[in-house]
Amino acid sequence: MTPPAKIVHIISRLNIGGISPYVIPITALLRRAGYQSALIAGSLGKGEGDMSYLAERVGVQPLYLPQLGREIAPLRDLATVAQLYRLLRRERPQIVHTHTAKGGFVGRLAAKLAGVPFIFHTYHGHVFHSYFSAAKTRFYIALERFGAALSTRIIAVSPNLRREIAEIYRIAPMDKVAIVVPGYDLSELRDLARPSGDFRARFGIPDRAPLVGTVGRLVPIKHHALFLEAMARVAQRLPEARFAIIGDGELRSALEQQAESLSLAESVIFTGWQNDLAAIYGALDCLVLCSKNEGLPSAVIEALVTGVPVVATAVGGVVDMLAEARGALVPPNDAVALAEATLDVLRDLPAAQARAQRLRQAAFELYHILPSAERLIAFYREFLDA
């Protein structure tokens, strides 16, 4: 009897964000489907939230290689390649599937050296613009092209990201880039009844106040400064509106100062990280995403599944997520357009909410973890059964 295929997922770190809540349960679901499945992860960066609790919850025991974390350190990275090489030579998996830039490069190089038959890398987003200087960006693009040459296939999470990876940045030919849409455990959000007063009560937000929120790490790429600039314009037209910045990170202090300078101190609530997603989306009237660059942001998925109207910058995978009037797309870095689109939602909230409610089931079927796992297994089988 042929033993079940071994599949190893490699990720730089299990931080709070859009990738960990996908990779962790996928590891568990692959085991449930009969595969031998393992997860290798590095250490968290300074100030990053930890999602290892999710691994414990679903019965996954990651193998931690601390030096696999986000920061680049050539000597340590070479040592990590050697360590992974020895591990992969010993375990002999049929598939190595990598995620994140550091995990992807180190993991694919080790897998190639170890003779792993199938090597896949998923771009849950990319760092090819708006992250680094021009010189550093060119360096990363060169590394990613090398990594793509080591890969059996590259996976993009949306059609627009596939186009960017293959046509704009020429990381790999189009026929080498597949689309596999990831998913998350959305069970608790599927039948969420709105509105819910728990979140508002916790932060002293009046029940009747229009509430606009943004969810994510407080880091430059998420562009919360644009959110504050746009919401200052909204507040001028709707003084009763309130704005929630949900998340934490390195820019919190600077953003608090910006809110003060825009006379928003009484209107903006900085909540820090919140684990109760049902309470968040049960309270929001509108989700706003201001990112300069994105993959398939979990906050937009959560809003779509809970029937919260979405206004977002037209970047990366968001373009596909909100196509066909599933939400309002605005140009990046345009505070006026962002404010006007948000005001359009708030001025006729019943109509916006009715449209959002109609999209809930389709969003759940596309982005829930179970159909996502089925799509990934079908992708793997194309190679394992060949």
DRENTOR-72377 format. One record per residue (C-alpha): residue number from 0; residue in three letters; x, y, z. Coordinates in Angstrom, 2 decimals. Each point is the difference from the previous one (the first is absolute). Layout:
BEGIN
NODE:n:res:east:north:up
NODE:NUM:Ala:X:Y:Z $
...
//
This chain:
BEGIN
NODE:n:res:east:north:up
NODE:0:Met:0.00:0.00:0.00 $
NODE:1:Thr:1.37:3.40:-1.00 $
NODE:2:Pro:0.52:2.23:3.06 $
NODE:3:Pro:-1.80:3.36:-0.02 $
NODE:4:Ala:1.84:2.88:-1.60 $
NODE:5:Lys:2.04:2.25:2.27 $
NODE:6:Ile:-0.66:3.73:-0.32 $
NODE:7:Val:2.07:2.62:1.82 $
NODE:8:His:-1.10:3.63:0.27 $
NODE:9:Ile:2.66:2.59:0.82 $
NODE:10:Ile:-0.80:3.53:1.21 $
NODE:11:Ser:2.23:2.72:1.46 $
NODE:12:Arg:-2.10:0.52:3.13 $
NODE:13:Leu:-3.43:-0.64:1.49 $
NODE:14:Asn:-0.93:3.62:0.59 $
NODE:15:Ile:-3.45:1.53:0.14 $
NODE:16:Gly:-0.87:0.77:-3.58 $
NODE:17:Gly:-1.44:-1.39:-3.17 $
NODE:18:Ile:2.19:-3.10:-0.52 $
NODE:19:Ser:0.23:-1.83:3.34 $
NODE:20:Pro:-3.79:-0.55:0.33 $
NODE:21:Tyr:0.16:-1.77:-3.38 $
NODE:22:Val:3.20:-2.03:0.25 $
NODE:23:Ile:-0.65:-1.36:3.50 $
NODE:24:Pro:-3.45:-1.54:-0.65 $
NODE:25:Ile:1.07:-1.16:-3.47 $
NODE:26:Thr:2.71:-2.06:1.70 $
NODE:27:Ala:-2.65:-1.62:2.21 $
NODE:28:Leu:-2.46:-0.56:-2.85 $
NODE:29:Leu:2.64:-1.68:-2.15 $
NODE:30:Arg:0.51:-2.51:2.79 $
NODE:31:Arg:-3.74:-0.55:0.22 $
NODE:32:Ala:0.01:-0.67:-3.75 $
NODE:33:Gly:2.58:-2.77:0.49 $
NODE:34:Tyr:3.29:1.78:-0.72 $
NODE:35:Gln:3.05:0.23:2.22 $
NODE:36:Ser:0.12:3.73:0.59 $
NODE:37:Ala:2.49:2.15:1.90 $
NODE:38:Leu:0.53:3.72:0.61 $
NODE:39:Ile:3.37:1.72:0.47 $
NODE:40:Ala:0.10:3.60:1.26 $
NODE:41:Gly:2.47:2.61:1.20 $
NODE:42:Ser:-0.11:2.48:2.86 $
NODE:43:Leu:-2.16:3.11:0.29 $
NODE:44:Gly:1.27:3.49:-0.68 $
NODE:45:Lys:0.07:2.68:2.67 $
NODE:46:Gly:-3.51:1.12:0.95 $
NODE:47:Glu:-1.78:-2.60:-2.13 $
NODE:48:Gly:-3.05:-1.81:1.36 $
NODE:49:Asp:0.31:-3.76:0.46 $
NODE:50:Met:-2.42:-2.45:-1.66 $
NODE:51:Ser:1.55:-3.21:1.29 $
NODE:52:Tyr:-3.11:-0.43:2.18 $
NODE:53:Leu:-1.88:-0.94:-3.17 $
NODE:54:Ala:2.43:-2.85:-0.65 $
NODE:55:Glu:-0.69:-1.37:3.48 $
NODE:56:Arg:-3.74:0.32:-0.58 $
NODE:57:Val:0.03:-2.10:-3.19 $
NODE:58:Gly:2.59:-2.52:1.18 $
NODE:59:Val:2.95:1.15:-2.10 $
NODE:60:Gln:3.48:-0.04:1.54 $
NODE:61:Pro:2.24:2.25:-2.12 $
NODE:62:Leu:3.71:-0.65:-0.17 $
NODE:63:Tyr:1.59:3.32:0.92 $
NODE:64:Leu:3.27:1.12:-1.57 $
NODE:65:Pro:0.49:3.42:1.66 $
NODE:66:Gln:2.45:1.29:-2.61 $
NODE:67:Leu:-2.62:-0.53:-2.73 $
NODE:68:Gly:-1.70:3.23:1.16 $
NODE:69:Arg:-0.55:3.08:-2.10 $
NODE:70:Glu:3.31:1.85:0.29 $
NODE:71:Ile:2.70:-0.73:-2.59 $
NODE:72:Ala:3.37:-1.08:1.41 $
NODE:73:Pro:2.11:-1.73:-2.68 $
NODE:74:Leu:2.11:-2.24:2.26 $
NODE:75:Arg:-2.97:-1.09:2.11 $
NODE:76:Asp:-2.08:-0.48:-3.14 $
NODE:77:Leu:2.63:-2.31:-1.50 $
NODE:78:Ala:0.00:-1.96:3.26 $
NODE:79:Thr:-3.79:-0.24:-0.24 $
NODE:80:Val:0.24:-1.31:-3.57 $
NODE:81:Ala:2.40:-2.68:1.23 $
NODE:82:Gln:-2.28:-0.89:2.91 $
NODE:83:Leu:-3.05:-0.23:-2.24 $
NODE:84:Tyr:1.96:-2.01:-2.57 $
NODE:85:Arg:0.92:-2.61:2.62 $
NODE:86:Leu:-3.58:-0.15:1.26 $
NODE:87:Leu:-1.48:-0.38:-3.49 $
NODE:88:Arg:2.57:-2.64:-0.99 $
NODE:89:Arg:-0.98:-1.97:3.09 $
NODE:90:Glu:-3.78:0.36:-0.36 $
NODE:91:Arg:-0.11:-0.17:-3.84 $
NODE:92:Pro:-3.31:1.82:-0.59 $
NODE:93:Gln:-1.63:-0.12:-3.42 $
NODE:94:Ile:-1.04:3.67:0.28 $
NODE:95:Val:1.54:3.07:1.60 $
NODE:96:His:-2.35:2.97:-0.06 $
NODE:97:Thr:1.43:3.34:1.14 $
NODE:98:His:-1.57:3.28:1.06 $
NODE:99:Thr:1.38:3.52:0.66 $
NODE:100:Ala:3.14:1.45:-1.57 $
NODE:101:Lys:2.64:-1.30:2.42 $
NODE:102:Gly:-1.65:-3.39:0.51 $
NODE:103:Gly:-0.47:-0.26:-3.74 $
NODE:104:Phe:3.59:0.66:-0.98 $
NODE:105:Val:1.71:-2.04:2.70 $
NODE:106:Gly:-2.57:-2.79:-0.19 $
NODE:107:Arg:0.10:-0.38:-3.77 $
NODE:108:Leu:3.79:0.01:-0.13 $
NODE:109:Ala:0.21:-2.71:2.67 $
NODE:110:Ala:-2.74:-2.04:-1.69 $
NODE:111:Lys:1.73:0.16:-3.37 $
NODE:112:Leu:3.33:-1.07:1.49 $
NODE:113:Ala:-1.77:-2.83:1.85 $
NODE:114:Gly:-1.58:-1.30:-3.19 $
NODE:115:Val:-3.63:0.60:0.98 $
NODE:116:Pro:-2.12:-0.98:-3.04 $
NODE:117:Phe:-2.55:2.84:0.15 $
NODE:118:Ile:0.74:3.50:1.29 $
NODE:119:Phe:-2.76:2.61:0.19 $
NODE:120:His:0.00:3.57:1.25 $
NODE:121:Thr:-3.09:2.10:0.65 $
NODE:122:Tyr:0.05:3.76:-0.39 $
NODE:123:His:-2.61:1.16:2.49 $
NODE:124:Gly:1.10:3.46:-1.11 $
NODE:125:His:3.36:1.36:-1.08 $
NODE:126:Val:2.60:2.62:0.94 $
NODE:127:Phe:0.71:1.23:-3.53 $
NODE:128:His:-1.26:3.53:0.64 $
NODE:129:Ser:-0.65:2.34:2.93 $
NODE:130:Tyr:2.17:-1.89:2.49 $
NODE:131:Phe:3.64:0.80:-0.68 $
NODE:132:Ser:2.37:2.30:-1.90 $
NODE:133:Ala:0.36:-0.51:-3.75 $
NODE:134:Ala:3.37:-1.73:0.41 $
NODE:135:Lys:-1.23:-2.33:2.72 $
NODE:136:Thr:-3.13:-0.78:-2.01 $
NODE:137:Arg:2.11:-0.97:-3.04 $
NODE:138:Phe:2.04:-2.29:2.25 $
NODE:139:Tyr:-3.13:-1.71:1.32 $
NODE:140:Ile:-1.42:-0.42:-3.49 $
NODE:141:Ala:3.25:-1.67:-1.08 $
NODE:142:Leu:-0.18:-2.35:3.00 $
NODE:143:Glu:-3.62:-0.85:-0.77 $
NODE:144:Arg:0.81:-0.77:-3.64 $
NODE:145:Phe:2.69:-2.37:1.22 $
NODE:146:Gly:-2.47:-1.55:2.43 $
NODE:147:Ala:-2.55:-0.43:-2.79 $
NODE:148:Ala:2.59:-1.89:-2.05 $
NODE:149:Leu:0.30:-2.46:2.89 $
NODE:150:Ser:-3.77:-0.48:0.18 $
NODE:151:Thr:-2.23:-2.54:-1.68 $
NODE:152:Arg:-2.83:2.54:0.03 $
NODE:153:Ile:-0.65:3.45:1.40 $
NODE:154:Ile:-3.41:0.59:1.58 $
NODE:155:Ala:-1.78:3.36:-0.01 $
NODE:156:Val:-3.09:0.61:2.12 $
NODE:157:Ser:-1.91:2.04:-2.58 $
NODE:158:Pro:-0.03:0.75:-3.75 $
NODE:159:Asn:1.35:3.53:0.43 $
NODE:160:Leu:2.90:-1.23:2.14 $
NODE:161:Arg:0.74:-2.66:-2.62 $
NODE:162:Arg:0.13:2.73:-2.65 $
NODE:163:Glu:2.33:2.15:2.12 $
NODE:164:Ile:2.34:-2.90:0.80 $
NODE:165:Ala:0.19:-1.31:-3.58 $
NODE:166:Glu:-0.44:3.05:-2.23 $
NODE:167:Ile:1.02:3.10:1.96 $
NODE:168:Tyr:2.89:-1.32:2.13 $
NODE:169:Arg:0.80:-3.06:-2.17 $
NODE:170:Ile:0.72:-2.27:2.93 $
NODE:171:Ala:-1.07:-3.06:-1.99 $
NODE:172:Pro:-1.77:-0.70:-3.30 $
NODE:173:Met:-3.79:0.15:0.11 $
NODE:174:Asp:-0.34:-3.74:-0.64 $
NODE:175:Lys:2.07:-0.71:3.11 $
NODE:176:Val:-2.28:2.07:2.26 $
NODE:177:Ala:-3.18:-1.67:1.23 $
NODE:178:Ile:-2.86:1.54:1.98 $
NODE:179:Val:-1.08:-1.70:3.23 $
NODE:180:Val:-2.23:2.19:2.16 $
NODE:181:Pro:0.73:-0.49:3.73 $
NODE:182:Gly:-2.57:-0.05:2.76 $
NODE:183:Tyr:-0.53:0.41:3.72 $
NODE:184:Asp:-2.18:-1.51:2.70 $
NODE:185:Leu:-3.03:2.24:-0.40 $
NODE:186:Ser:-2.46:-2.21:1.90 $
NODE:187:Glu:-0.66:2.46:2.82 $
NODE:188:Leu:-0.63:2.82:-2.48 $
NODE:189:Arg:-2.27:-1.80:-2.45 $
NODE:190:Asp:-3.27:0.55:1.88 $
NODE:191:Leu:1.02:3.11:1.92 $
NODE:192:Ala:-3.02:2.13:0.83 $
NODE:193:Arg:0.55:3.72:-0.42 $
NODE:194:Pro:0.06:2.41:1.67 $
NODE:195:Ser:1.66:-1.09:3.23 $
NODE:196:Gly:0.57:2.42:2.87 $
NODE:197:Asp:2.84:-1.77:1.81 $
NODE:198:Phe:2.87:1.79:-1.76 $
NODE:199:Arg:-1.66:3.40:0.23 $
NODE:200:Ala:-0.70:-0.41:3.70 $
NODE:201:Arg:3.59:-1.06:0.67 $
NODE:202:Phe:1.41:3.17:-1.55 $
NODE:203:Gly:-2.75:2.47:0.88 $
NODE:204:Ile:-1.28:0.48:-3.55 $
NODE:205:Pro:-3.61:1.26:-0.20 $
NODE:206:Asp:-2.42:-2.52:-1.50 $
NODE:207:Arg:-1.23:2.43:-2.64 $
NODE:208:Ala:3.39:1.36:-1.04 $
NODE:209:Pro:1.16:-1.09:-3.47 $
NODE:210:Leu:3.07:-2.17:0.64 $
NODE:211:Val:2.77:-0.35:-2.60 $
NODE:212:Gly:2.86:-2.37:0.75 $
NODE:213:Thr:3.29:-1.18:-1.40 $
NODE:214:Val:1.60:-3.27:1.09 $
NODE:215:Gly:3.67:-0.90:-0.30 $
NODE:216:Arg:3.57:0.46:1.18 $
NODE:217:Leu:1.02:3.61:0.58 $
NODE:218:Val:2.87:-0.05:-2.49 $
NODE:219:Pro:0.85:2.29:-2.95 $
NODE:220:Ile:-1.37:-2.25:-2.76 $
NODE:221:Lys:-3.50:0.10:1.53 $
NODE:222:His:0.03:3.82:-0.30 $
NODE:223:His:-2.09:0.87:3.05 $
NODE:224:Ala:1.13:3.60:-0.41 $
NODE:225:Leu:-2.20:0.10:-3.11 $
NODE:226:Phe:-2.88:-1.44:2.01 $
NODE:227:Leu:0.27:2.83:2.52 $
NODE:228:Glu:0.30:2.65:-2.70 $
NODE:229:Ala:-3.10:-1.32:-1.77 $
NODE:230:Met:-2.01:-0.46:3.19 $
NODE:231:Ala:0.74:3.59:1.01 $
NODE:232:Arg:-1.89:0.98:-3.16 $
NODE:233:Val:-2.84:-2.38:0.89 $
NODE:234:Ala:-0.20:1.49:3.51 $
NODE:235:Gln:-0.41:3.48:-1.43 $
NODE:236:Arg:-3.18:-1.16:-1.79 $
NODE:237:Leu:-1.19:-2.50:2.64 $
NODE:238:Pro:1.19:1.26:3.40 $
NODE:239:Glu:-1.82:-2.84:1.78 $
NODE:240:Ala:2.08:-2.69:-1.79 $
NODE:241:Arg:2.55:-2.06:1.91 $
NODE:242:Phe:3.11:-1.72:-1.33 $
NODE:243:Ala:1.67:-3.15:1.36 $
NODE:244:Ile:3.61:-0.95:-0.74 $
NODE:245:Ile:0.14:-3.67:0.91 $
NODE:246:Gly:3.48:-1.47:0.28 $
NODE:247:Asp:3.38:1.00:1.31 $
NODE:248:Gly:3.55:0.54:-1.15 $
NODE:249:Glu:2.97:2.29:-0.32 $
NODE:250:Leu:-1.94:3.04:-1.23 $
NODE:251:Arg:-2.58:0.21:2.78 $
NODE:252:Ser:1.57:2.96:1.79 $
NODE:253:Ala:0.47:1.98:-3.23 $
NODE:254:Leu:-3.60:-0.71:-1.04 $
NODE:255:Glu:-1.33:1.10:3.38 $
NODE:256:Gln:1.89:3.27:-0.45 $
NODE:257:Gln:-1.40:0.39:-3.52 $
NODE:258:Ala:-3.54:-0.56:1.28 $
NODE:259:Glu:0.58:2.73:2.57 $
NODE:260:Ser:1.33:2.42:-2.63 $
NODE:261:Leu:-3.06:-0.65:-2.20 $
NODE:262:Ser:-2.35:0.71:2.93 $
NODE:263:Leu:-1.16:-3.62:-0.05 $
NODE:264:Ala:1.06:-0.94:3.53 $
NODE:265:Glu:-3.62:-0.19:1.17 $
NODE:266:Ser:-1.17:-1.90:-3.08 $
NODE:267:Val:2.72:-2.62:-0.51 $
NODE:268:Ile:0.40:-3.08:2.20 $
NODE:269:Phe:3.26:-1.96:-0.03 $
NODE:270:Thr:-1.09:-3.43:1.21 $
NODE:271:Gly:3.20:-2.03:-0.26 $
NODE:272:Trp:-0.32:-3.62:-1.08 $
NODE:273:Gln:-3.46:-1.50:0.49 $
NODE:274:Asn:-0.63:-3.75:-0.22 $
NODE:275:Asp:-3.80:0.19:-0.07 $
NODE:276:Leu:-0.63:0.34:-3.73 $
NODE:277:Ala:-3.75:-0.43:0.39 $
NODE:278:Ala:-0.15:3.01:2.32 $
NODE:279:Ile:2.06:2.13:-2.40 $
NODE:280:Tyr:-1.96:-0.72:-3.15 $
NODE:281:Gly:-3.29:-0.01:1.86 $
NODE:282:Ala:0.66:3.63:0.90 $
NODE:283:Leu:1.55:1.51:-3.15 $
NODE:284:Asp:-2.11:1.87:-2.53 $
NODE:285:Cys:2.85:0.16:-2.51 $
NODE:286:Leu:3.44:-1.54:-0.32 $
NODE:287:Val:2.68:2.15:-1.64 $
NODE:288:Leu:3.30:-1.37:-1.30 $
NODE:289:Cys:2.66:2.54:-1.04 $
NODE:290:Ser:2.98:-2.20:-0.88 $
NODE:291:Lys:2.65:0.95:-2.55 $
NODE:292:Asn:0.46:-3.68:-0.89 $
NODE:293:Glu:-2.02:-3.09:0.95 $
NODE:294:Gly:-0.52:-3.64:-0.71 $
NODE:295:Leu:-3.34:-1.41:1.14 $
NODE:296:Pro:-0.59:1.88:3.27 $
NODE:297:Ser:-1.81:-1.99:2.66 $
NODE:298:Ala:-1.83:3.11:1.23 $
NODE:299:Val:-1.74:0.41:-3.37 $
NODE:300:Ile:-0.92:-3.70:-0.01 $
NODE:301:Glu:-1.43:0.30:3.51 $
NODE:302:Ala:-2.01:3.07:-0.96 $
NODE:303:Leu:-1.42:-1.66:-3.12 $
NODE:304:Val:-1.03:-3.09:1.97 $
NODE:305:Thr:-1.68:2.06:2.73 $
NODE:306:Gly:-1.80:2.38:-2.34 $
NODE:307:Val:1.99:3.14:0.84 $
NODE:308:Pro:0.33:2.47:-2.90 $
NODE:309:Val:3.62:0.43:-1.14 $
NODE:310:Val:1.91:2.98:-1.37 $
NODE:311:Ala:3.57:-0.80:-1.06 $
NODE:312:Thr:2.93:1.14:-2.07 $
NODE:313:Ala:0.26:-1.78:-3.36 $
NODE:314:Val:3.19:-1.96:0.64 $
NODE:315:Gly:1.08:-3.63:-0.46 $
NODE:316:Gly:-2.60:-2.65:0.64 $
NODE:317:Val:-2.50:2.55:1.31 $
NODE:318:Val:-0.77:0.91:-3.61 $
NODE:319:Asp:-1.36:-3.52:-0.54 $
NODE:320:Met:-1.69:-0.25:3.40 $
NODE:321:Leu:-2.13:3.11:-0.51 $
NODE:322:Ala:-0.60:-0.28:-3.75 $
NODE:323:Glu:-3.56:0.03:-1.35 $
NODE:324:Ala:-1.19:2.49:2.65 $
NODE:325:Arg:0.84:-2.22:2.97 $
NODE:326:Gly:1.46:3.11:1.61 $
NODE:327:Ala:1.28:3.48:-0.79 $
NODE:328:Leu:3.48:0.21:-1.55 $
NODE:329:Val:1.91:3.29:0.09 $
NODE:330:Pro:3.44:1.00:-1.31 $
NODE:331:Pro:2.91:-0.53:2.42 $
NODE:332:Asn:1.13:3.00:2.03 $
NODE:333:Asp:-3.11:2.07:-0.78 $
NODE:334:Ala:-1.51:1.29:3.24 $
NODE:335:Val:-2.75:1.94:-1.78 $
NODE:336:Ala:-1.22:-3.05:-1.95 $
NODE:337:Leu:0.21:-2.15:3.13 $
NODE:338:Ala:-2.03:2.50:2.00 $
NODE:339:Glu:-2.65:0.37:-2.72 $
NODE:340:Ala:-0.41:-3.76:-0.41 $
NODE:341:Thr:-0.37:-0.39:3.77 $
NODE:342:Leu:-2.56:2.80:0.12 $
NODE:343:Asp:-1.94:-1.68:-2.82 $
NODE:344:Val:-0.32:-3.10:2.19 $
NODE:345:Leu:-0.97:1.89:3.15 $
NODE:346:Arg:-2.52:2.29:-1.71 $
NODE:347:Asp:-2.09:-2.96:-1.16 $
NODE:348:Leu:1.02:-2.65:2.47 $
NODE:349:Pro:-3.10:-2.24:-0.34 $
NODE:350:Ala:0.59:-0.37:-3.75 $
NODE:351:Ala:3.73:-0.65:0.46 $
NODE:352:Gln:-0.69:-2.58:2.69 $
NODE:353:Ala:-2.65:-1.72:-2.13 $
NODE:354:Arg:2.50:-0.34:-2.86 $
NODE:355:Ala:2.62:-1.36:2.38 $
NODE:356:Gln:-2.43:-2.52:1.50 $
NODE:357:Arg:-0.70:-1.47:-3.43 $
NODE:358:Leu:3.71:-0.77:-0.46 $
NODE:359:Arg:0.51:-1.91:3.24 $
NODE:360:Gln:-0.64:-3.57:-1.13 $
NODE:361:Ala:2.09:0.25:-3.16 $
NODE:362:Ala:2.88:1.49:2.00 $
NODE:363:Phe:-0.22:-2.81:2.55 $
NODE:364:Glu:0.06:-2.67:-2.70 $
NODE:365:Leu:3.07:1.56:-1.62 $
NODE:366:Tyr:2.06:0.87:3.08 $
NODE:367:His:-0.87:-2.62:2.63 $
NODE:368:Ile:2.85:-2.33:0.96 $
NODE:369:Leu:-1.71:-3.28:-1.00 $
NODE:370:Pro:-0.56:0.77:-3.71 $
NODE:371:Ser:3.42:1.66:0.03 $
NODE:372:Ala:1.59:-3.23:1.23 $
NODE:373:Glu:-1.83:-1.95:-2.72 $
NODE:374:Arg:1.39:2.37:-2.65 $
NODE:375:Leu:3.54:-0.38:1.32 $
NODE:376:Ile:-0.24:-3.80:0.18 $
NODE:377:Ala:-1.31:-0.09:-3.58 $
NODE:378:Phe:3.00:2.11:-1.03 $
NODE:379:Tyr:2.40:-2.37:1.76 $
NODE:380:Arg:-1.64:-3.04:-1.59 $
NODE:381:Glu:0.75:1.33:-3.48 $
NODE:382:Phe:3.67:-0.64:0.79 $
NODE:383:Leu:-0.16:-2.96:2.39 $
NODE:384:Asp:-2.20:-2.01:-2.38 $
NODE:385:Ala:1.93:0.85:-3.17 $
//
